[in-house]
């Protein structure tokens, strides 16, 4: 079984309608100080896709953790290997390196410490407790755009 087979077996927890339709729009307005806008090219169309994300800062590195599992943005980032983050009017391009499953538990713990108070974050990790179900990427070689 190769890495792609393992990743295709990772679980995905779709957000409820309210979180998907209203939550992402509200997050952009309310949580600007916490959230960044991730833009990554779609793995099939090549079109840019954007979604709000919380960037984990841990031990001098930055990470993207997918609380809902094998989401479209995680699959797109895995395929593209590069993306953009926008926060407070500043945009940077970066390379993404997927973190091995064995290294994820401590990152997930730190993610929950920082962002677990936000609606649905802690509950998604309770519903998907296996670290293998949470694609996690290290942000590398970030440069302003």
Secondary structure, DSSP 8 states (H G I E B T S, - for coil): --HHHHHHHS-B----HIIIIIIHHHHHHH-TTTEEEEEEE-TTT--EEEEEEEEEEETTEEEEE-TTBS-HHHHHHHHH-EEEEEETTEEEEEEEEE--HHHHHHHHHHHHHHHTTSTTHHHHHHHS--GGGS-EEEEEEEEE-
